[in-house]
């Protein structure tokens, strides 16, 4: 496929282009590749599973991962509204917060992050350094509830019309257009013979916008592909009700703004794999640590235990499903392997209230 100049969703639903702002951030299409390097970890070949990866970890030179496609729509919306500052919240190691910091600052926005405590890992320390180096303003909070309250307070104090809120996970219906577009991109790669049509697609599921959009995209394409999310967030945030809401709200937006036939969007299916989160969000588990190392073998870049490590652990379990023998499984890479280097200079820019994160050893 040649480099994209406009979203494929605009080609499929031309009415969208008239009402939905967009700016190019992603370097797409991203490659699809076989996962031969992790055969010792997955044992996929011995189980007759054809294993592939969609490399959204490479989707942007500044910072990759699954938020980039979303921000092509969200940041464009913020610009159209005249916003000057982006506000969001996440855990200490939140990739959504770091993507907001790196990409938002590069595009001229002020960025304000409210970050709540989670288990301290090397990746969490690196995320704080990258956020600080990018120039984001960071505030620390003890948990999600207090972070949400602090974010509401900061939004209330912001000058009228200048603040743009990005919800946790950046999984709004507008943002999910990015992964409807990604599914159209994958379909074009399948049609071009770059990879087989997947029988299953595996992603981490937290706020679950990526899972919802992939499930909806498969329905739009007429594929019987299983959209599977490995739960990495508390059950109250990741369940059939919350995921169903993501699917329905995205479908309604496509119908309202794009003229899509709502009947053709019904019946999207998804599954959630349980048993990989461990004690809670961001906690290292032995399986996630092993998966983190497998991720590095697969991509050549360091992994972590919140998203990619648990996704890889789930992948190893998934290929043991007898129903997938002789089938194709696609691992959709959602963690950035393209990310800024961390230096001692960036470490010195981290606000004082976060310095305790750098005390003592980490588990991984």
C-alpha positions as CSV (number, residue, x, y, z in Angstrom):
1,X,0.0,0.0,0.0
2,X,1.2,3.5,-0.7
3,X,1.4,6.1,2.1
4,X,-2.0,7.4,3.2
5,X,-2.9,11.1,2.5
6,X,-6.5,11.0,3.9
7,X,-8.4,8.5,6.1
8,X,-9.9,5.5,4.5
9,X,-13.1,6.2,6.5
10,X,-13.5,9.4,4.4
11,X,-13.3,7.4,1.2
12,X,-15.9,4.9,2.5
13,X,-18.2,7.5,4.0
14,X,-17.5,10.8,2.2
15,X,-20.0,12.7,4.4
16,X,-17.6,12.2,7.3
17,X,-15.0,14.5,5.7
18,X,-17.5,17.4,5.7
19,X,-18.2,17.2,9.5
20,X,-15.2,15.5,11.1
21,X,-11.8,17.4,11.4
22,X,-8.7,15.4,10.8
23,X,-4.9,16.0,10.8
24,X,-2.2,13.6,9.7
25,X,0.0,12.3,12.5
26,X,0.3,8.6,11.7
27,X,2.8,7.1,9.2
28,X,0.6,4.5,7.7
29,X,0.0,1.9,6.6
30,X,1.9,0.1,9.3
31,X,3.6,-3.2,8.4
32,X,2.1,-6.7,8.9
33,X,4.7,-9.4,9.6
34,X,5.0,-13.0,10.7
35,X,5.9,-13.6,14.3
36,X,8.6,-16.1,13.7
37,X,11.1,-14.8,16.3
38,X,8.8,-15.7,19.3
39,X,8.1,-19.2,18.1
40,X,10.0,-20.6,21.2
41,X,7.7,-18.6,23.4
42,X,4.4,-19.2,21.7
43,X,4.9,-22.7,20.2
44,X,2.5,-21.5,17.5
45,X,3.9,-23.5,14.6
46,X,3.8,-26.7,16.5
47,X,0.1,-26.0,17.1
48,X,-0.5,-25.1,13.4
49,X,-1.3,-21.5,14.2
50,X,-0.2,-18.9,11.6
51,X,0.9,-16.0,13.8
52,X,1.2,-12.4,12.5
53,X,1.7,-8.9,14.0
54,X,0.3,-5.5,12.9
55,X,3.1,-3.0,13.7
56,X,1.2,0.0,15.1
57,X,4.1,0.3,17.5
58,X,5.8,2.0,14.5
59,X,2.9,4.2,13.6
60,X,4.7,7.5,14.3
61,X,8.4,8.5,14.5
62,X,7.9,10.7,17.6
63,X,5.8,8.2,19.6
64,X,4.1,5.0,18.3
65,X,1.2,2.9,19.7
66,X,-2.5,2.8,19.5
67,X,-3.3,6.4,20.5
68,X,-1.7,8.0,17.4
69,X,-4.6,7.1,15.1
70,X,-7.1,8.3,17.6
71,X,-5.3,11.7,18.0
72,X,-5.6,12.4,14.3
73,X,-9.2,13.0,15.0
74,X,-9.1,14.3,18.6
75,X,-6.3,16.8,18.1
76,X,-7.9,18.0,14.9
77,X,-11.2,18.5,16.9
78,X,-9.3,20.4,19.6
79,X,-7.7,22.7,17.0
80,X,-11.1,23.3,15.3
81,X,-12.6,24.3,18.7
82,X,-9.7,26.8,19.3
83,X,-8.4,24.9,22.3
84,X,-4.9,25.6,23.5
85,X,-4.5,23.0,26.2
86,X,-5.1,19.3,26.4
87,X,-6.1,17.7,29.7
88,X,-6.2,14.0,30.6
89,X,-5.4,11.6,33.4
90,X,-3.8,8.2,33.7
91,X,-1.6,6.0,35.7
92,X,2.1,6.8,36.2
93,X,3.0,4.6,33.3
94,X,0.0,5.6,31.1
95,X,0.9,5.4,27.4
96,X,-2.1,7.5,26.6
97,X,-0.7,10.3,28.9
98,X,2.7,10.0,27.3
99,X,1.3,10.1,23.8
100,X,-0.7,13.2,24.7
101,X,2.5,14.8,26.1
102,X,4.8,14.0,23.2
103,X,2.4,14.5,20.3
104,X,0.4,17.3,21.8
105,X,3.4,19.4,22.7
106,X,4.9,18.8,19.2
107,X,1.7,20.2,17.7
108,X,1.7,23.3,19.8
109,X,-0.7,22.4,22.6
110,X,-0.1,22.9,26.3
111,X,-0.5,19.6,28.0
112,X,-1.7,18.9,31.6
113,X,-1.6,15.4,33.0
114,X,-3.0,14.2,36.3
115,X,-1.3,10.9,37.1
116,X,-2.3,8.4,39.8
117,X,-0.2,5.9,41.6
118,X,0.4,2.4,40.2
119,X,3.2,-0.2,40.8
120,X,6.6,1.4,40.1
121,X,8.4,-0.1,37.1
122,X,11.3,0.9,34.9
123,X,8.7,1.8,32.3
124,X,6.8,4.1,34.7
125,X,10.0,6.0,35.5
126,X,10.8,6.3,31.8
127,X,7.3,7.6,31.1
128,X,7.6,10.3,33.7
129,X,10.9,11.4,32.2
130,X,9.5,11.5,28.7
131,X,6.5,13.5,29.9
132,X,8.7,16.0,31.6
133,X,11.1,16.4,28.7
134,X,8.1,17.0,26.4
135,X,7.1,19.9,28.6
136,X,3.9,18.5,30.0
137,X,2.6,19.9,33.4
138,X,2.2,16.9,35.7
139,X,0.2,16.6,38.9
140,X,0.3,13.5,41.1
141,X,-2.7,11.8,42.7
142,X,-3.1,8.7,44.9
143,X,-5.8,6.9,42.9
144,X,-8.2,7.1,40.0
145,X,-11.0,8.8,42.0
146,X,-8.8,11.5,43.4
147,X,-7.2,12.0,40.0
148,X,-10.6,12.5,38.4
149,X,-11.5,15.0,41.0
150,X,-8.3,16.9,40.6
151,X,-8.8,16.9,36.8
152,X,-12.3,18.3,37.2
153,X,-10.9,21.0,39.4
154,X,-8.2,22.0,36.9
155,X,-10.7,22.0,34.0
156,X,-13.0,24.3,36.0
157,X,-10.1,26.8,36.5
158,X,-9.0,26.8,32.9
159,X,-9.9,29.8,30.7
160,X,-13.2,29.3,28.9
161,X,-12.8,27.7,25.5
162,X,-9.1,26.9,25.9
163,X,-9.2,23.5,27.5
164,X,-9.9,20.2,25.6
165,X,-10.5,17.1,27.7
166,X,-9.3,13.7,26.5
167,X,-11.1,11.0,28.4
168,X,-9.0,8.3,30.1
169,X,-7.9,5.9,27.4
170,X,-8.9,8.2,24.6
171,X,-11.7,5.8,23.6
172,X,-14.5,8.1,22.7
173,X,-16.6,7.4,19.6
174,X,-14.7,10.1,17.6
175,X,-11.4,8.7,18.6
176,X,-12.5,5.2,17.7
177,X,-12.8,6.3,14.0
178,X,-9.0,5.8,14.1
179,X,-9.3,2.1,14.5
180,X,-12.2,1.7,12.1
181,X,-9.8,3.3,9.7
182,X,-7.1,0.9,10.8
183,X,-9.3,-2.1,10.0
184,X,-10.0,-0.7,6.5
185,X,-6.2,-0.4,6.2
186,X,-5.8,-4.1,7.3
187,X,-8.4,-5.2,4.8
188,X,-6.5,-3.4,2.0
189,X,-3.4,-5.3,3.0
190,X,-5.2,-8.6,3.0
191,X,-6.6,-7.8,-0.5
192,X,-3.1,-6.9,-1.6
193,X,-1.8,-10.3,-0.4
194,X,0.4,-8.8,2.3
195,X,-1.1,-11.1,4.9
196,X,-4.0,-13.6,5.2
197,X,-7.3,-12.5,6.7
198,X,-7.0,-13.1,10.4
199,X,-9.3,-15.5,12.2
200,X,-8.6,-13.8,15.5
201,X,-7.1,-10.4,16.5
202,X,-5.7,-9.9,20.0
203,X,-5.3,-6.6,21.7
204,X,-5.0,-5.4,25.3
205,X,-8.3,-4.2,26.7
206,X,-8.4,-1.3,29.2
207,X,-10.7,1.5,28.2
208,X,-11.4,-0.9,25.3
209,X,-11.8,1.6,22.4
210,X,-9.4,-0.4,20.2
211,X,-11.2,-3.7,20.9
212,X,-14.6,-2.1,20.2
213,X,-13.5,-0.5,16.9
214,X,-11.8,-3.7,15.7
215,X,-15.0,-5.7,16.5
216,X,-17.1,-3.1,14.7
217,X,-14.6,-2.9,11.8
218,X,-14.8,-6.7,11.4
219,X,-18.6,-6.5,11.3
220,X,-18.4,-3.7,8.6
221,X,-16.0,-5.8,6.5
222,X,-18.2,-8.9,6.7
223,X,-15.4,-10.8,8.4
224,X,-16.1,-13.6,11.0
225,X,-12.8,-12.6,12.8
226,X,-12.8,-13.0,16.5
227,X,-12.0,-9.7,18.2
228,X,-10.3,-10.6,21.5
229,X,-9.2,-8.3,24.3
230,X,-7.1,-9.4,27.2
231,X,-8.3,-7.5,30.2
232,X,-5.6,-5.3,31.8
233,X,-7.8,-3.0,33.8
234,X,-10.3,-3.5,36.7
235,X,-13.5,-5.3,35.8
236,X,-15.6,-2.2,36.6
237,X,-13.8,-0.5,33.6
238,X,-13.5,-3.4,31.2
239,X,-16.7,-5.5,30.9
240,X,-19.4,-6.3,28.3
241,X,-21.4,-3.3,29.3
242,X,-18.6,-0.8,28.9
243,X,-17.3,-2.4,25.7
244,X,-20.8,-2.6,24.3
245,X,-21.3,1.1,25.0
246,X,-18.1,1.8,23.0
247,X,-19.3,-0.2,20.1
248,X,-22.8,1.3,20.0
249,X,-21.6,4.9,20.4
250,X,-19.1,4.5,17.6
251,X,-21.7,2.9,15.3
252,X,-24.2,5.7,16.0
253,X,-21.5,8.3,15.2
254,X,-20.8,6.6,11.8
255,X,-24.5,6.5,11.1
256,X,-25.2,10.1,12.1
257,X,-22.2,11.8,10.6
258,X,-21.2,9.4,7.8
259,X,-24.5,8.2,6.6
260,X,-23.6,4.5,7.4
261,X,-26.5,2.1,7.5
262,X,-26.9,1.4,11.2
263,X,-28.3,-2.0,10.5
264,X,-25.1,-3.0,8.9
265,X,-23.2,-2.1,12.1
266,X,-25.3,-4.3,14.4
267,X,-24.0,-7.7,15.5
268,X,-20.4,-6.8,16.2
269,X,-18.8,-9.5,18.4
270,X,-15.9,-9.5,20.8
271,X,-14.5,-11.6,23.6
272,X,-12.5,-10.7,26.7
273,X,-9.8,-13.0,28.0
274,X,-9.6,-13.0,31.8
275,X,-7.0,-14.1,34.3
276,X,-4.0,-12.0,33.2
277,X,-4.4,-8.8,35.2
278,X,-3.0,-10.1,38.4
279,X,-3.6,-8.1,41.6
280,X,-4.6,-5.0,39.6
281,X,-3.8,-2.5,36.9
282,X,-0.1,-2.2,36.2
283,X,0.9,-5.0,38.6
284,X,3.8,-7.3,37.4
285,X,3.0,-11.0,37.3
286,X,5.4,-13.7,36.4
287,X,3.6,-14.3,33.2
288,X,3.6,-10.6,32.2
289,X,7.3,-10.3,33.0
290,X,8.0,-13.3,30.7
291,X,5.7,-11.8,28.1
292,X,7.6,-8.5,28.4
293,X,10.8,-10.2,27.4
294,X,9.0,-12.0,24.5
295,X,7.8,-8.6,23.3
296,X,11.4,-7.4,23.2
297,X,12.4,-10.4,21.2
298,X,9.5,-9.8,18.8
299,X,10.0,-6.0,18.3
300,X,13.5,-5.3,19.3
301,X,12.4,-2.7,21.9
302,X,11.8,-3.0,25.6
303,X,8.3,-4.0,26.7
304,X,6.5,-3.5,30.0
305,X,4.0,-5.4,32.2
306,X,0.8,-3.3,32.0
307,X,-0.1,-3.8,28.3
308,X,2.3,-5.7,26.1
309,X,3.5,-8.2,28.7
310,X,0.0,-9.3,29.5
311,X,-0.9,-9.3,25.8
312,X,2.0,-11.6,25.1
313,X,1.0,-13.9,28.0
314,X,-2.5,-14.1,26.7
315,X,-1.2,-14.8,23.2
316,X,0.7,-17.8,24.4
317,X,-2.5,-19.1,26.0
318,X,-4.7,-18.3,23.0
319,X,-2.6,-20.3,20.5
320,X,-3.3,-23.3,22.7
321,X,-7.0,-23.0,21.8
322,X,-7.7,-26.1,19.7
323,X,-10.3,-24.2,17.6
324,X,-7.5,-22.1,16.2
325,X,-5.5,-24.9,14.8
326,X,-4.9,-24.2,11.1
327,X,-6.1,-20.6,11.6
328,X,-4.4,-17.2,11.5
329,X,-4.0,-15.1,14.6
330,X,-3.0,-11.4,14.4
331,X,-1.3,-9.7,17.4
332,X,-2.1,-6.0,17.1
333,X,0.9,-4.1,18.5
334,X,-0.5,-1.2,20.6
335,X,2.6,-0.3,22.7
336,X,5.0,2.3,21.2
337,X,8.4,0.9,20.3
338,X,9.2,4.3,18.8
339,X,9.5,6.6,21.8
340,X,11.9,9.3,22.9
341,X,15.2,8.4,24.6
342,X,15.4,9.0,28.3
343,X,18.4,10.9,29.6
344,X,19.6,12.2,33.0
345,X,18.7,15.7,31.8
346,X,15.1,14.6,31.3
347,X,15.1,12.9,34.7
348,X,16.1,16.2,36.3
349,X,13.0,17.8,34.8
350,X,10.5,15.5,36.6
351,X,8.5,17.5,39.3
352,X,9.5,17.1,42.9
353,X,6.2,15.4,43.8
354,X,7.1,12.4,41.6
355,X,10.7,12.0,42.8
356,X,9.8,9.1,45.2
357,X,8.9,7.0,42.2
358,X,12.7,6.9,41.5
359,X,13.6,5.7,45.0
360,X,14.7,2.0,45.5
361,X,14.6,-0.9,43.1
362,X,11.7,-1.9,40.8
363,X,10.3,-5.4,40.1
364,X,10.9,-5.0,36.4
